[in-house]
Amino acid sequence: MAHAKAVGKLYPHIRTVIEMGGEDSKLILFKEDKGKDETVLEDFAMNTLCAAGTGSFLDQQAARIEVSIEKEFGEMALKSKCPPRIAGRCSVFAKSDMIHLQQIGTPVHDIVAGLCYAVARSFKSNIGRGKDFKKPIAFQGGVAANSGLVKAFEDILGLKEGELMIPQYNASMGAIGAVFVVMDDKAKTVSRFKGLSAIEDYLRAKKVIGGGLERLLRPDNGHNDIHIIKINTAKKTDVIIGIDVGSLSTNVVAIDRDKNVVARRYLRTASKPIDAVKRGLFEIGNEIGGYVNVVGVGTTGSGRYMTGDFAGADIVKNEITAQATASIHFEPHVDTIFEIGGQDSKYVSLKNGAVVDFEMNKVCAAGTGSFLEEQAEKLGISIENEFSEFSFNSITPGKFGDRCTVFMESDLVSYQQKGAVKEDLVSGLAYSIVHNYLNRVVGDRRIGERILFQGGVAWNKAVVSAFEKVTGKRITVPPHHDVTGAIGVAILALNYIKRREGYKTNFKGFDLSNRKYKVSTFECKACANVCNVSKVQFENEKPHFYGARCEIFEVDKKKVENNTPDLFAEREKLVFSGLDANSKPQTPNSKLRIGIPRVLYFYELFPYWNRFLRELGFEVVLSDVTNQNTIHSSMEKVTAETCFPIKVIHGHILELIEKKVDYIFFPSFVSMNKKDSEFPQSHSCPLVQSAPYLINAAINMEKSGVKFLTPPILFQMGDKAVEKELIKMGKELGVPSSKIKAAMKSAQDEQNRFADSIKKRGEEVVNELTDDDRAVVLISRPYNGCDSGLNLDLPKKLREMNVIAIPMDFLPLDTKEIADKYPDMYWRSGQKMIAAADFISKNKKLNAIYISNFKCGPDSFIDYHIREEMGGKPYLQLEIDEHSADAGFITRCEAFFDSLENTKELEFEKKSRKGINTFNHKDRIVYLPYMCDHAYSLSASLRACGINAEVLPESDEKSLEIGRRYTTGKECLPFTITTGDMIKKTKESGFDSSKIAFFMPTADGPCRFGQYRSVQRLFLDEMGLADVPIISPDAKDSYGEFGDLRTKFRRLAWRGLVATDILQKITHEVRPYEVNKGETDRIYKNCLEMICKAVEAGGDEIFGVMGEIRDLYKGVAVDKKEKRPIIGLVGEIYLRSHYFSNQNIIGKIEGLGGEVWLTPIAEWIFYCTDRYIARGMAERKYGDVLRGYAQHFIQKQDEHKLLKPFKGVLSNFEEPSSKEVQEKSL
């Protein structure tokens, strides 16, 4: 309001404000109020919790590349002619892209410009979300002083000179507006200024108590000294050079043939890796160059390939293998390595001196050195000299989150605002780093007894101490821990030359520091990827090119014959073979062209739909393979945060529109074919189901002039259900039903031919594998595994490593074998992926790479089951998003195949599930999770049926902390909290596993709720609580799994839920107007007890109780002179209802002067009944249909009787029906 007021007063002609400060970004839209002849606020949007794309984000990135944010940053950006694409939506992805760019030699001014454009694009798509940026536009906030960002906004928004205005007092507009608000405050609601002493009093009074963490103590094992062997100057010593080029540091070491370090340098990379290597070699050359012969060179780290070309490397090796090699040298019996560097963190498990498992942080840098440095700088302390001392002086360490960098930062700011002392903040950061690393990187992997802590962060004694506190194990910091990567690759180079008698090194000499080089960038427009290519020209050498996705510039590279089969190319040819002859129709009786986007399940079902449409006489136009243009145009259009595969659909649809097709065929794939499956359901994920509607909202197909064909396709319902929808579509296209039926038959024949072909080819490949072959199956969905734009060309990269990459659907998968073990797995993709893991685990010649996507909801649960089915057999998981850097994936793949060499002879055994989900209700107390107060009436209905039921205590911070400890952070919040509530109960004093059971309802998809009990069962089993049952009534039959008690429980539970809904409704209508504060809440508590007693009594008492409740509420004194605005509260059923999760949003709305209309819980039950009837109709189970209608009738009858006393009392008496809500959503 302050910014709006300032603009309205000072610049009334402005229609849009872009405001960007340190932590917040805002879009403010205005319209003219002609009646008052002034500008008024029309709409606004703000960034969420994340501060990516704000001033602090730019400050961090500027600090990383050692550029002054005040002036130099903007001026450098204006020099760029070819800004690269950088992810601006997330600071972590931005860092990943920046590292990739610096390691391929991209000039700093281009990186700076790329950041500016990234922020502008992110603002437009993330905050603008399709809104119209009306001109003229004002750019406000401190960031508006950045000339590079001003230019980026002008380009991204297509503005002419003068259409983006920077106010004179751009950094102070909010404060100016606040003054205007006070001046216009005629009611004098603003209190007088109390002076600065009030703030000082507040800070003194608000000293916070720490989060219950132990005080950090100085590690008693100390840090090993850095010992450097002196060179024998009497004769020349053979040495091997190791170079490790990372994001923050570049390390150069020299070792002798006995593996002793004779020289070392730890340097800042500062976004100029070549300069850092030049300096390191120059300094070491000055120190020992005259006394040594360099006989070998190895490079590692994210910049290993470019610096390998520069220095003349003999070997180039991944960081995992290099770190492990150094560890084994210093401690031959090491079994665990913790390595934390500037941007990456790694975990390595060893057995008998060989790597058997490893993990790297996937995308997040929250638990790395760069984060610690940034926070230390904000706190005004030296990371090298003061951090540890401050930590050890802390009495009560602060307790921060361990998730995203930004959220951890928010916790830190929150503690600061409450007056926490610096010592507690710093020690809390040390703990936070450790928890993040152990929870997000190590996870449930084995931590041995001989642990080495390596990397630059190992200098930090406070972090070492925190590791020892949290793990309860001794942590050893080896000598030269900060340069172990360089030492390891030097040892690998030594071993390499030892095996080659008379080998002559490629090393180009210490005098490289004198060699000049030039770096330039350009866009390669040879194909639609439009790669940003860096050209690095070393003096007296041919240029090197980095960043291209193909080998177009590698003209001098010797073509080595590669006989490894390219099965993904074969599959691509098979699935899209129907495009021959330009996809002209079988019977060309129509000029209509129908476009199909090359996305989602068309990577599996294109043979069907191509044949189907061509049989109907249409020409089929397929969008191109996903490329950089597709991705970039998609990112400009997305209006919702989804996974990568959903985002890229936007670009494919835009391409088809540009191709001027008449129609675009993009069905809603609700469910897939479940033939030969024992699973009752075969859903697609919710986002795949809703993809056509998301696209229509983002692109507005009606305005595009292209008609959108989006029939709902439910393959699991059988051919008749699909036929019905296609006949409807046929009417729009003027095609008779007879032709639709015939086309469907031809289409199915075509699809069967494709399926048979890939199965036959897969059988050939698997049967022909030898013990010497390296073969991996890509566990994935058809689209993220087979789309080269989505999988970063992974199959091609694997083939270049002589690895046979096998598409998952080439395997003879049998889901029947896993159906009994995972009855709740209702996603068809999940069923197949788990079956693939089971198949691979049993075949010694196969290994797995599991491809997932950031923000994939189903995979957050499928992950657990794939790990379980692999049974300890190593596999590699890659999580892919739109950020373009693939260097990290290459590192992971190289390290994975190195580790597989060490695990060939190992045997792996799956653990069988032992948990029980049945119980004798007379012997145990059943605990229900607290979602809302309806849990109390539900427990009363169980007690009425003779089951001793209680509600778990309400969720709190402890619940969340425990839940996060057991989960990965990718699951939905309700799962994390309910898991925390459940496990918290098992930690109570006097807990007896033989006396309790947990109640966790389930459902049959497609949302993740139905997966809760399966993974919670896994957690309890792993905790040694296999004897604790989890009772899971199912929503698909309205929670009727109680045998003889079924009908009674269901009826009582329903009445209790509806009664509680009504109680909450009248509370929300009365409480905002109560005269005596707190009276409504006291009555509410009393009435809730009345409902529970009536339900537990088991008869019809509940109907009489509702009349008593009405009378009690009518007796509340209210003041309704001024009617409040009614705010509808909708959303996910748990979050809208759960006080702790939504942070008492109802109380906040009422406190701000609103009245809440909350969606009732009963709506969900009505919806389940509707779906039960619809499924019965589709599957022709007419007995189910009759039962469903009878159930609905009884539900409505009870609801009517319970509501009757409130007619004329409740203002919002009528709720829209479930069907009405569904119709409105279409």
CORVENPE-V598324 format. One record per run of one state. SS is the DSSP state (@ for helix, = for strand, . for the rest). FROM is the first residue (numbers start at 0). TO is the last residue. Records with the same first field share a line. If there is no record, write none. Layout:
SS=FROM-TO ; FROM-TO
This chain:
.=0-0 ; 10-14 ; 20-23 ; 33-36 ; 46-53 ; 64-70 ; 77-89 ; 103-106 ; 128-135 ; 140-140 ; 145-145 ; 156-162 ; 165-168 ; 183-195 ; 205-235 ; 245-247 ; 256-259 ; 268-271 ; 300-302 ; 311-313 ; 316-317 ; 330-334 ; 340-343 ; 351-352 ; 360-367 ; 378-385 ; 392-403 ; 417-420 ; 442-449 ; 454-454 ; 459-459 ; 471-473 ; 476-479 ; 498-508 ; 514-515 ; 524-529 ; 538-542 ; 546-565 ; 575-575 ; 583-591 ; 596-600 ; 615-617 ; 622-626 ; 637-642 ; 647-647 ; 658-661 ; 665-666 ; 671-681 ; 683-684 ; 699-699 ; 704-705 ; 709-710 ; 717-717 ; 733-735 ; 768-773 ; 779-780 ; 786-792 ; 800-802 ; 810-814 ; 819-825 ; 841-845 ; 853-857 ; 870-873 ; 880-885 ; 900-923 ; 928-932 ; 944-947 ; 951-955 ; 966-971 ; 986-991 ; 999-1000 ; 1002-1006 ; 1022-1027 ; 1031-1032 ; 1037-1041 ; 1074-1077 ; 1097-1099 ; 1114-1116 ; 1118-1123 ; 1129-1131 ; 1137-1143 ; 1151-1152 ; 1158-1160 ; 1178-1180 ; 1206-1216 ; 1225-1225
@=1-9 ; 54-63 ; 71-76 ; 90-102 ; 107-127 ; 141-144 ; 146-155 ; 169-182 ; 196-204 ; 272-290 ; 303-310 ; 318-329 ; 368-377 ; 386-391 ; 404-416 ; 421-441 ; 455-458 ; 460-470 ; 480-497 ; 509-513 ; 566-574 ; 576-582 ; 601-614 ; 627-636 ; 643-646 ; 648-657 ; 685-698 ; 700-703 ; 714-716 ; 718-732 ; 736-767 ; 781-785 ; 793-799 ; 807-809 ; 815-818 ; 827-840 ; 858-869 ; 886-899 ; 933-943 ; 956-965 ; 972-985 ; 992-994 ; 1007-1021 ; 1034-1036 ; 1042-1072 ; 1078-1096 ; 1100-1113 ; 1132-1136 ; 1144-1150 ; 1161-1177 ; 1181-1205 ; 1217-1224
==15-19 ; 24-32 ; 37-45 ; 136-139 ; 163-164 ; 236-244 ; 248-255 ; 260-267 ; 291-299 ; 314-315 ; 335-339 ; 344-350 ; 353-359 ; 450-453 ; 474-475 ; 516-523 ; 530-537 ; 543-545 ; 592-595 ; 618-621 ; 662-664 ; 667-670 ; 682-682 ; 706-708 ; 711-713 ; 774-778 ; 803-806 ; 826-826 ; 846-852 ; 874-879 ; 924-927 ; 948-950 ; 995-998 ; 1001-1001 ; 1028-1030 ; 1033-1033 ; 1073-1073 ; 1117-1117 ; 1124-1128 ; 1153-1157
